[in-house]
Amino acid sequence: QQQQQQQQQQQQQQQRQQCRVSHVEARRLLCSTYLQEDYYDLVDVDSFGSDTSWLAAAVAAVRFGGMLYITSTDGFCSSGKRPERSLAAYGAYLRALPHANEQGLRMLIGAAVKEAATQGISLKPLFSLYSYHGPVFRVLVRAERSNGMEGGFMDGYGFVGHCFIHRENRKVGWRGLSQAWCRCVRPTTHTSTHTIYTFISVFYHF
């Protein structure tokens, strides 16, 4: 009986070591795992609002092949009502467009992809979720080793244009941004009788 009790205690101790609860601030915790080279298979950051201060540390804490699950609950940024904030937090100057829900998801993916590219990591979107309650934007991505080609990053991260007259959407890469015009634009003067496209920088390729 004593041996069984000792074995049970040892098993309980091992389980406790595998699952640890911490009150350390998220950035410090994630950075510590990176410094210790204790990378995780899954990092789930359920943040509030448009706080992305943890994003770089979260990307660094995921092992290659692992997954990162991130969150945004700022409906004002996704709907284009706070473009200055969305630019500061996500690197995307958003406008009020009909597809605000999808725009919010692409905004979140784009911020993660851009941050990962600075660390030589490629993120592949696996799953995205929008819930009107909040609202809540959730994105699941897989971390992969970058092939060192900047073109792969630019193929997916660019601009989406929207014409308020024709209600058309168009994806535009960085190299083609200067030549992106709506069909209602006069070709000789490059001016529109109504409006030109309004462009937002987001991740547009799934």
C-alpha positions in Angstrom: 0.0 0.0 0.0 2.8 2.4 0.8 4.4 1.7 -2.5 1.1 2.4 -4.3 0.7 5.6 -2.4 4.3 6.7 -3.3 3.6 5.8 -7.0 0.4 7.8 -7.0 2.2 10.8 -5.4 4.9 10.6 -8.0 2.4 10.5 -10.8 0.6 13.5 -9.3 3.9 15.5 -9.1 4.6 14.7 -12.7 1.2 15.9 -13.8 1.7 19.1 -11.8 5.0 19.7 -13.5 3.4 19.2 -17.0 0.6 21.7 -16.2 1.7 25.0 -14.5 -0.4 28.0 -13.6 1.3 31.4 -13.7 0.3 35.0 -13.0 3.2 36.4 -14.9 2.4 39.1 -17.5 1.9 37.4 -20.9 4.8 39.0 -22.7 7.3 38.1 -19.9 6.0 34.5 -19.8 6.2 34.1 -23.6 9.6 35.7 -23.8 10.9 33.4 -21.1 9.9 30.3 -23.0 11.7 31.6 -26.0 14.9 32.3 -24.0 14.7 28.8 -22.5 14.1 27.4 -26.0 11.0 25.7 -24.5 8.8 26.2 -27.5 5.1 25.2 -27.5 2.9 23.2 -29.9 0.0 25.5 -29.3 -0.1 29.1 -28.0 -3.6 30.5 -27.4 -3.8 34.2 -26.6 -7.3 35.3 -25.8 -6.7 39.0 -25.5 -9.1 41.9 -25.1 -9.6 44.8 -27.4 -6.9 45.7 -29.9 -3.9 45.0 -27.7 -1.1 43.4 -29.8 1.9 44.1 -27.6 2.2 40.3 -27.0 2.2 39.3 -30.7 6.0 39.2 -31.2 6.5 37.2 -28.1 3.7 34.8 -29.0 5.1 34.1 -32.5 8.6 33.5 -31.0 7.2 31.0 -28.4 5.7 28.6 -31.0 7.7 25.8 -32.4 7.9 25.1 -36.2 4.8 23.2 -37.1 3.0 24.5 -34.0 -0.1 26.6 -34.0 -0.9 30.1 -32.8 -4.5 31.1 -31.8 -5.0 34.8 -31.5 -7.9 37.1 -30.8 -9.2 40.6 -31.3 -12.4 42.1 -29.8 -12.1 45.6 -31.2 -15.1 46.1 -33.5 -14.3 49.8 -33.9 -11.0 49.0 -35.7 -12.5 46.3 -37.9 -15.4 48.5 -39.0 -13.1 51.4 -39.9 -14.3 53.7 -37.1 -10.8 54.0 -35.6 -8.4 53.8 -38.5 -5.5 55.4 -36.5 -5.8 52.7 -33.8 -6.0 49.9 -36.4 -2.9 51.3 -38.0 -1.0 51.5 -34.7 -2.1 48.0 -33.5 -2.3 46.0 -36.7 -0.5 48.0 -39.4 -3.7 48.4 -41.4 -5.5 51.7 -42.0 -9.1 50.4 -42.3 -12.1 52.2 -43.7 -15.8 51.6 -43.2 -16.7 49.0 -45.8 -19.6 46.6 -46.2 -17.5 43.5 -45.4 -16.3 44.7 -42.0 -16.4 41.3 -40.4 -14.1 39.7 -43.0 -12.0 42.8 -42.9 -11.4 42.3 -39.2 -10.2 38.8 -39.7 -7.8 39.7 -42.5 -6.6 42.6 -40.4 -5.7 40.2 -37.6 -4.1 37.7 -39.9 -2.1 40.4 -41.6 -0.7 41.7 -38.3 0.5 38.2 -37.3 1.9 37.4 -40.8 3.8 40.7 -40.9 5.3 40.2 -37.4 6.2 36.6 -38.1 8.0 37.6 -41.3 10.4 39.8 -39.3 11.4 36.7 -37.4 11.9 34.5 -40.4 8.7 32.6 -39.8 5.9 31.9 -42.2 2.3 31.7 -40.9 -0.4 29.7 -42.7 -4.0 30.4 -41.8 -5.9 27.3 -40.8 -9.1 28.6 -39.3 -10.9 31.9 -38.7 -14.0 32.7 -36.6 -16.2 35.8 -36.2 -18.8 36.1 -33.5 -21.1 39.1 -33.3 -21.1 38.8 -29.5 -18.3 41.1 -28.5 -17.5 41.2 -31.4 -14.9 38.4 -31.4 -12.3 37.7 -34.1 -10.3 34.5 -33.7 -7.6 33.2 -36.1 -5.7 30.0 -35.9 -2.4 29.9 -37.9 0.5 27.3 -38.3 4.1 28.4 -37.9 6.4 27.2 -40.6 10.1 27.9 -41.4 10.4 30.7 -43.9 12.0 29.8 -47.2 13.8 33.1 -47.2 11.9 34.5 -50.2 10.3 37.8 -49.5 8.1 37.3 -52.5 6.1 34.6 -50.7 5.2 37.2 -48.0 4.3 39.8 -50.5 2.1 37.4 -52.5 -0.3 37.2 -49.5 0.1 40.5 -47.8 -1.1 43.5 -49.7 -4.1 45.7 -50.3 -7.8 45.3 -50.9 -9.6 48.0 -52.9 -13.3 48.9 -52.8 -15.3 51.2 -55.0 -18.3 52.8 -53.3 -20.0 53.3 -56.7 -19.8 49.8 -58.2 -19.4 47.9 -54.9 -16.5 46.0 -56.4 -13.6 44.6 -54.4 -10.2 44.1 -55.8 -6.9 42.8 -54.4 -3.8 44.7 -55.2 -0.2 43.9 -54.6 2.4 46.3 -53.4 4.0 46.6 -56.9 0.7 47.3 -58.6 -0.6 49.9 -56.1 0.3 52.9 -58.2 -1.6 51.5 -61.2 -4.8 50.5 -59.3 -7.8 52.4 -60.6 -11.5 51.7 -60.7 -13.2 51.4 -64.0 -15.0 54.7 -63.4 -11.7 56.5 -63.5 -10.9 58.6 -66.6 -7.8 57.0 -68.2 -6.3 60.3 -69.4 -6.4 62.2 -66.2 -6.6 59.4 -63.7 -9.4 61.2 -62.0 -12.8 59.8 -61.2 -16.2 61.3 -61.8 -17.3 59.7 -58.5 -14.5 58.2 -56.4 -11.4 56.1 -56.7 -10.7 52.9 -54.9 -10.2 53.1 -51.1 -7.4 50.7 -50.2 -6.8 48.9 -47.0 -3.7 46.9 -46.2 -4.6 43.4 -45.0 -3.8 39.7 -45.6 -5.9 38.8 -48.6 -4.9 35.3 -49.6 -6.1 32.2 -47.8 
